[in-house]
Amino acid sequence: MKSNPGHGASPKVLLVYPEFKDTFWSFRHALKFIRKKAAFPPLGLLTVAAMLPEEWEKRLLDLNIARLRDKYLVWADYVYISAMTAQRDAVHELIKRCKAFGVKIVAGGPLFTSEMEGFPDVDHFVLNEAEVTLPPFLDDLKSGIPRKFYSTSHFPDIRQSPVPLWSLAKLKSYGSMSIQASRGCPFDCEFCNVTALLGHRPRYKSTDQIIAELDSLYAHGWRRQVFFVDDNFIGNKRFLKEELLPALIEWQKSKRGIPFYTEASINLADDEKLMEMMVQAGFDTVFIGIETPSEEGLAECNKRQNKNRDLIDCVKRIHRAGLQVQAGFIVGFDSDTPSIFQRHIDFIQNSGIATAMVGLLQAPPGTRLFERLNKEGRIRGLLSGDNVDGNTNIIPNMDLEVLREGYRNMMNHLYAPKQYYRRVKTFLREYKSPRIKARLDFQRLHAFGESIIRLGLLGKERFYYWRLMTWTLFRRPKLLPLAVTLSIYGHHFRKTCELHIANA
């Protein structure tokens, strides 16, 4: 058993991010085209690292880009783990490795906040938001009396959050960077655990903080896309219009042009001024939870912001403003019948949403959906955390085999080359060219060359690939880099669906 440092010693901390499975959002198959190992760095751990005492020795190990070697565990006094539900299996393996070397484990993040009881070997749980729970843990650790559990129901003022410690990360290994401007969402969708974890009132960092984080990334040499990981970036439109977006517009003027993307709600389509300002600030993509074309389904899950509107028209308005819509969809609501699968197919194809994440309804612990179905005896285990693996932790109203078979058929259709390339073309017809122009750098040229070989020459989709490239070159030549990117995304989505459909 390893002995831990005394009260006066500075501990050695290894911050470990467990490996993700091959999922829809891992972009594992797409990243090979640009020689990157992971989509994003572990923003939570990098932020926690900045909260730890400066004199402590710290190392970051992202197991999505590197292996956990014994020498790291020999070096460390503590291993800090942050994880999401999709990393559950990898977390169990990581904990076993740590215990074998006698390393103390400190755990936090959404997985442990929701499923703490499933990890009895963790030494210290620092749950909820670290701005509140980490300081008392560090005080107790310094005094030599750390408790096992630290949690809170208080939502902190995130204007006190530090700039993530980017120096710990191997930035060149990632496809994108991520920062967080706000936490919380004003809506209350029954299946969503965002409000349970982060509250209904959106809490924003100050504009100066956000600019400082971008400046820090820029100073570390980052020049590619940045993901604002907010669950609903437009939760406070007034703050965006009066403070943040003007500052981002000004920031972009002195930079080489860094594209942003984020998550928002469909009511973005109602605000032309907001969309215009987001585009001016460098945003070119938004992820939106559309969930279902069924009004009954929307009412059932309390998706009130999506009700009583022409959702396809909303998507097209956002496209024409210069923001590509990526979207989430759900099948398996109690009101769904077998006709829902074709309704989803028709909606997605007609809307031109290329990146359409469709999953079976799942009930995360802490949500109103989980509580309701648990009372009805309809919870059938843990959720997987993977949105497109064809699994669900609930007993649906629709026969489960009918639901799964309909889902498999729907996914096979949506990501078949013919259907996928058709809706990419639908999107490119509508989309306004982005303000931030794609740089013709080595990485992009390499991706184009790889796409020609893998998709245009060797791929099953080569006919559709070349037809899209030719059409784009003659009709929307400025969007050719985007057409290549979406073709590569389609390759990843097909590979991911094939894996899950085969094992579902």
C-alpha positions in Angstrom: 0.0 0.0 0.0 1.4 3.4 -1.0 1.9 5.9 1.8 0.3 9.3 1.1 2.2 12.6 1.7 2.0 14.2 5.1 0.2 17.4 6.0 3.1 19.6 4.9 3.9 17.8 1.7 2.7 18.6 -1.8 0.8 15.7 -3.2 1.3 14.4 -6.8 -2.0 14.4 -8.6 -2.8 12.4 -11.8 -5.9 13.7 -13.4 -7.3 10.8 -15.5 -10.1 10.9 -18.1 -11.4 7.4 -18.9 -11.8 6.1 -22.4 -15.0 6.5 -24.4 -16.5 3.7 -26.4 -17.0 4.2 -30.1 -20.0 6.5 -30.0 -21.9 8.9 -32.3 -20.1 11.9 -30.8 -16.7 10.3 -30.5 -16.0 11.0 -34.2 -13.4 8.3 -33.9 -13.6 7.2 -37.6 -13.7 10.9 -38.8 -10.7 11.9 -36.7 -8.5 9.5 -38.6 -8.8 11.7 -41.6 -7.1 14.6 -39.8 -4.7 12.4 -37.7 -6.3 13.4 -34.4 -6.9 11.0 -31.5 -9.9 12.5 -29.7 -12.6 15.1 -30.4 -12.3 17.2 -27.2 -10.0 17.5 -24.2 -11.5 16.9 -20.7 -12.6 20.4 -19.9 -13.8 19.5 -16.4 -10.5 18.0 -15.3 -8.6 20.9 -16.8 -10.8 23.3 -14.8 -10.3 21.3 -11.6 -6.6 21.3 -12.2 -6.6 25.1 -12.2 -8.5 25.0 -8.8 -5.8 22.9 -7.1 -3.0 24.6 -5.2 -0.3 25.9 -7.6 2.5 24.2 -5.8 1.0 20.7 -6.3 2.5 18.5 -9.0 -0.2 17.8 -11.6 -0.3 15.6 -14.7 -3.2 15.0 -17.1 -3.8 11.6 -18.7 -6.6 11.3 -21.2 -7.0 7.6 -21.9 -8.6 8.5 -25.3 -5.2 9.6 -26.6 -2.7 7.7 -24.4 -2.3 4.5 -22.3 -2.3 4.3 -18.5 1.2 3.0 -17.8 2.2 1.6 -14.4 4.8 4.3 -14.0 2.1 7.0 -13.7 0.4 5.1 -10.9 3.7 4.6 -9.1 4.3 8.4 -9.4 0.9 9.5 -8.2 -0.4 10.0 -4.6 -3.9 10.7 -5.8 -5.8 9.9 -9.0 -8.6 12.4 -9.8 -11.3 10.9 -12.1 -14.1 12.7 -13.9 -16.5 10.8 -16.1 -19.8 10.6 -17.9 -22.2 7.7 -18.1 -20.8 6.4 -21.4 -17.4 5.9 -19.6 -18.8 3.7 -16.9 -17.1 0.4 -17.9 -13.8 2.2 -18.4 -14.1 3.8 -15.0 -14.4 0.4 -13.3 -11.3 -0.9 -15.0 -9.4 2.3 -14.0 -10.4 2.0 -10.4 -9.1 -1.6 -10.3 -5.8 -0.4 -11.7 -5.6 2.3 -9.1 -6.4 0.0 -6.2 -3.8 -2.5 -7.3 -1.2 0.3 -6.8 -2.7 1.6 -3.6 -3.4 5.0 -5.1 -6.2 7.1 -3.5 -9.1 7.9 -5.8 -11.0 11.2 -5.9 -14.0 11.1 -8.2 -16.5 13.7 -9.5 -18.5 14.5 -12.6 -22.0 13.5 -13.9 -21.4 9.7 -13.6 -20.5 9.7 -9.9 -23.0 12.4 -9.0 -25.8 10.1 -10.4 -24.4 6.7 -9.5 -22.1 7.2 -6.5 -23.3 3.9 -4.9 -22.0 1.9 -7.8 -18.3 2.8 -7.0 -17.6 1.6 -3.4 -13.8 1.6 -4.0 -13.6 5.4 -4.5 -11.9 7.0 -1.5 -13.4 10.5 -1.9 -16.4 11.7 -3.9 -16.3 15.4 -4.8 -19.7 15.8 -6.4 -21.9 18.4 -8.1 -20.1 21.6 -9.1 -16.4 21.8 -8.0 -16.5 25.5 -7.2 -18.5 24.5 -4.1 -17.4 21.1 -3.2 -13.7 21.1 -4.0 -12.5 23.8 -1.6 -13.8 22.0 1.6 -12.3 18.8 0.4 -8.9 20.5 -0.1 -9.2 22.1 3.3 -9.9 18.8 5.0 -7.1 17.1 3.0 -4.7 19.7 4.2 -5.8 19.1 7.8 -5.5 15.3 7.3 -9.2 14.6 7.9 -10.8 14.3 4.4 -14.3 12.9 4.3 -15.6 10.4 1.8 -18.5 12.5 0.5 -18.7 16.1 -0.6 -21.9 17.3 -2.2 -24.2 20.3 -2.4 -27.6 21.5 -3.6 -26.2 25.0 -4.1 -25.5 26.3 -7.6 -22.3 28.4 -7.5 -21.5 31.7 -9.2 -19.4 30.5 -12.0 -17.9 33.9 -12.4 -15.4 32.6 -9.9 -14.3 29.7 -12.1 -10.7 29.8 -13.2 -9.3 29.6 -16.8 -8.7 25.8 -17.5 -5.1 24.7 -17.2 -4.5 24.2 -20.9 -0.8 23.7 -20.4 -1.5 20.1 -19.1 -3.2 19.0 -22.3 -1.6 17.9 -25.6 -3.7 20.2 -27.7 -2.4 18.9 -31.0 -4.1 15.5 -30.3 -7.6 17.0 -30.4 -10.0 17.9 -33.2 -11.6 20.7 -31.3 -11.3 22.7 -28.1 -14.1 23.4 -25.7 -15.0 26.2 -23.3 -18.1 26.8 -21.1 -19.9 30.1 -21.0 -22.9 29.1 -18.9 -24.6 26.3 -17.0 -28.2 25.5 -16.6 -31.3 25.7 -18.9 -34.6 27.6 -18.6 -36.6 24.7 -19.9 -37.7 21.5 -18.1 -37.8 18.6 -20.5 -38.9 15.5 -18.7 -36.1 13.2 -19.9 -33.2 15.7 -19.5 -30.9 15.7 -16.4 -29.4 19.1 -17.1 -31.7 21.0 -14.8 -31.4 18.3 -12.1 -27.6 18.7 -12.2 -27.3 22.4 -13.0 -30.6 24.1 -12.4 -33.2 26.1 -14.4 -31.6 29.5 -14.2 -28.8 29.9 -16.7 -25.6 31.1 -14.9 -23.1 32.8 -17.2 -19.4 33.6 -16.7 -18.5 37.2 -17.2 -17.6 38.4 -20.7 -14.1 39.1 -19.5 -13.7 35.5 -18.3 -14.8 34.0 -21.6 -12.5 36.3 -23.5 -9.7 35.4 -21.1 -10.3 31.7 -21.8 -10.2 32.2 -25.6 -7.1 34.3 -25.2 -5.5 31.5 -23.2 -6.3 29.0 -25.9 -5.0 31.3 -28.6 -1.8 31.9 -26.6 -1.3 28.1 -26.5 -1.4 28.1 -30.3 -4.9 26.9 -30.9 -6.4 28.2 -34.2 -9.2 25.7 -35.0 -12.8 25.3 -34.0 -14.0 25.9 -30.4 -17.1 24.3 -28.9 -19.1 26.3 -26.4 -20.4 23.3 -24.3 -23.3 25.2 -22.8 -26.5 23.1 -22.6 -28.4 26.1 -24.0 -26.2 28.9 -25.1 -29.2 31.2 -25.7 -30.7 30.8 -22.2 -30.2 34.6 -21.6 -30.6 36.4 -24.9 -30.2 39.8 -23.4 -26.8 39.0 -22.0 -25.7 37.6 -25.3 -26.9 40.5 -27.4 -25.7 43.3 -25.1 -22.5 41.9 -23.7 -21.0 38.5 -24.9 -21.7 38.5 -28.6 -20.4 42.1 -29.2 -17.2 41.1 -27.3 -16.8 38.0 -29.4 -17.3 39.9 -32.6 -14.6 42.4 -31.5 -12.3 39.5 -30.5 -12.6 37.9 -33.9 -11.4 41.1 -35.6 -7.8 40.7 -34.2 -7.6 36.9 -34.7 -7.3 34.8 -37.8 -10.9 33.6 -37.6 -11.8 30.8 -35.2 -15.1 29.1 -35.9 -17.4 28.5 -32.9 -20.3 26.0 -32.4 -22.7 25.4 -29.5 -26.0 24.0 -28.3 -29.3 26.0 -28.4 -33.0 25.6 -28.3 -35.3 25.8 -31.4 -36.6 29.3 -30.4 -33.3 30.6 -31.8 -35.1 30.5 -35.1 -37.5 33.3 -33.8 -34.7 35.8 -33.3 -33.1 37.0 -36.6 -30.9 39.5 -34.8 -29.5 36.9 -32.4 -28.7 34.6 -35.3 -27.1 37.4 -37.2 -24.9 38.4 -34.2 -23.9 34.7 -33.6 -22.8 34.4 -37.2 -20.8 37.6 -37.0 -19.2 36.3 -33.8 -18.0 33.2 -35.7 -20.6 30.6 -34.9 -21.4 28.3 -37.8 -23.1 25.3 -36.1 -25.7 24.7 -33.4 -26.9 21.4 -31.9 -30.7 21.5 -31.2 -32.9 19.0 -29.4 -35.8 18.5 -31.8 -36.6 15.1 -30.3 -39.7 14.2 -32.3 -42.0 15.5 -35.1 -45.0 14.3 -33.0 -46.9 16.9 -31.2 -48.1 14.2 -28.8 -44.5 13.2 -28.0 -43.5 16.8 -27.5 -46.4 17.4 -25.0 -45.6 14.1 -23.2 -41.9 15.1 -22.5 -42.8 18.8 -21.8 -40.8 20.1 -24.8 -42.9 23.2 -24.8 -40.4 25.3 -26.8 -40.9 22.9 -29.7 -44.6 22.7 -29.7 -47.0 24.4 -32.1 -44.4 25.4 -34.7 -43.3 24.3 -38.1 -40.0 22.7 -37.0 -38.7 22.1 -40.6 -39.3 25.8 -41.4 -37.4 26.7 -38.2 -34.5 24.5 -39.2 -34.3 26.0 -42.6 -34.5 29.6 -41.2 -31.5 28.8 -39.0 -29.6 27.3 -42.0 -30.3 30.3 -44.1 -29.0 32.5 -41.4 -25.6 30.7 -41.6 -25.9 28.2 -38.8 -25.8 24.5 -39.5 -28.3 22.6 -37.4 -27.2 19.3 -35.8 -30.0 17.7 -34.0 -31.1 15.1 -31.5 -34.1 12.9 -31.9 -35.8 10.3 -29.7 -38.1 7.4 -30.4 -39.9 5.4 -27.8 -42.2 7.9 -26.2 -45.4 6.4 -24.7 -47.5 8.0 -27.4 -45.3 6.7 -30.3 -46.7 4.1 -32.6 -44.9 2.1 -35.3 -45.6 4.9 -37.8 -43.1 7.2 -35.8 -40.1 5.7 -37.6 -41.2 6.8 -41.0 -42.2 10.2 -39.6 -38.7 10.7 -38.3 -37.1 9.6 -41.6 -39.3 12.1 -43.5 -38.6 14.9 -41.1 -34.8 14.4 -41.1 -34.6 14.0 -44.9 -36.8 17.0 -45.7 -35.1 19.3 -43.1 -31.6 18.7 -44.5 -30.2 17.9 -41.0 -27.0 15.9 -41.9 -25.9 15.2 -38.3 -29.0 13.6 -36.9 -28.5 11.8 -33.6 -31.4 9.4 -33.1 -31.7 7.3 -30.0 -34.2 5.3 -28.0 -35.8 7.1 -25.0 -33.7 6.6 -21.8 -34.4 7.8 -18.3 -31.4 9.2 -16.5 -31.5 9.1 -12.7 -32.6 12.4 -11.2 -35.0 13.3 -14.0 -38.7 13.6 -13.7 -39.0 10.8 -16.3 -37.0 8.4 -14.2 -39.1 9.2 -11.1 -42.3 8.7 -13.0 -41.3 5.4 -14.6 -39.8 4.1 -11.5 -43.1 4.5 -9.7 -44.7 2.6 -12.5 -42.1 -0.2 -12.3 -40.8 0.5 -15.7 -37.1 1.1 -15.1 -35.1 -1.9 -16.3 -31.5 -1.0 -15.2 -28.8 1.5 -15.8 -28.8 3.7 -18.9 -25.8 3.2 -21.3 -25.0 6.8 -21.9 -24.7 6.1 -25.6 -27.4 7.8 -27.6 -27.3 5.5 -30.6 -26.6 2.0 -29.3 -30.2 0.8 -29.7 -30.6 0.3 -25.9 -33.0 1.7 -23.4 -33.3 1.4 -19.6 -37.1 1.7 -19.6 -40.0 -0.6 -20.4 -41.7 1.2 -23.3 -45.3 1.2 -24.2 -44.5 -0.1 -27.7 -43.4 -3.7 -27.8 -39.6 -3.7 -27.2 -38.8 -5.8 -30.2 -41.0 -3.8 -32.5 -39.2 -0.6 -31.2 -35.8 -2.0 -31.7 -36.5 -3.4 -35.2 -38.1 -0.1 -36.2 -35.1 1.7 -34.8 -32.6 -0.5 -36.7 -34.4 0.0 -40.0 -34.6 3.7 -39.5 -30.9 4.1 -38.7 -29.9 1.9 -41.6 -32.0 4.1 -43.9 -30.9 7.4 -42.5 -27.2 6.7 -42.9 -27.2 4.7 -46.1 -25.1 6.7 -48.5 -27.9 7.5 -50.9 -30.1 9.1 -48.1 -27.3 10.7 -46.2 -25.7 12.5 -49.3 -29.2 13.5 -50.4 -29.8 15.4 -47.2 -26.3 16.9 -47.2 -27.2 18.3 -50.6 -30.5 19.6 -49.3 -28.6 21.4 -46.5 -26.0 22.9 -48.8 -28.7 24.4 -51.0 -30.1 26.3 -48.0 -27.0 27.2 -46.0 -25.6 30.6 -46.1 -21.8 30.6 -46.5 -20.2 31.0 -43.0 -18.5 34.2 -42.0 -15.3 32.3 -40.9 -13.8 30.8 -44.0 -12.1 27.4 -43.8 -8.3 27.6 -43.8 -6.6 25.7 -46.6 -4.0 24.3 -44.2 -2.1 20.9 -44.3 -4.7 19.3 -42.0 -7.6 20.2 -44.3 -5.7 19.2 -47.4 -4.8 15.9 -45.8 -8.4 15.3 -44.9 -9.5 16.0 -48.5 -6.9 13.6 -49.9 -7.9 10.9 -47.4 -11.6 11.4 -48.4 -10.7 11.0 -52.0 -9.0 7.7 -51.3 -11.3 6.2 -48.6 -14.6 7.5 -49.8 -14.2 8.5 -53.5 -12.1 5.5 -54.6 -12.5 2.7 -52.0 -15.8 3.5 -50.3 -19.2 2.0 -51.1 -20.5 5.6 -51.3 -18.0 6.7 -54.1 -20.8 7.4 -56.6 -22.6 9.6 -54.2 -19.4 11.2 -52.9 -18.3 12.3 -56.4 -21.8 13.5 -57.3 -21.9 15.7 -54.2 -18.4 17.1 -54.8 -19.2 17.9 -58.5 -22.5 19.5 -57.6 -20.9 21.6 -54.8 -18.0 22.7 -57.0 -20.3 24.1 -59.6 -23.2 25.3 -57.5 -21.8 26.2 -54.1 -18.0 26.2 -54.5 -17.3 28.2 -51.3 -18.9 25.3 -49.4 -16.7 22.6 -50.9 -14.6 22.2 -47.6 -17.9 21.8 -45.7 -19.1 19.2 -48.2 -15.9 17.2 -47.6 -16.3 17.5 -43.9 -19.9 16.2 -44.0 -18.9 13.4 -46.2 -16.3 12.3 -43.6 -18.8 12.7 -40.8 -21.2 10.4 -42.8 -18.4 7.8 -43.0 -18.1 7.9 -39.2 -21.8 7.8 -38.6 -22.2 4.7 -40.9 -19.3 2.9 -39.1 -20.8 3.7 -35.7 -24.3 2.6 -36.8 -23.0 -0.6 -38.3 -21.3 -1.5 -35.1 -24.4 -0.8 -32.9 -26.9 -2.2 -35.3 -25.0 -5.5 -35.5 -24.9 -5.8 -31.8 -28.3 -4.4 -30.9 
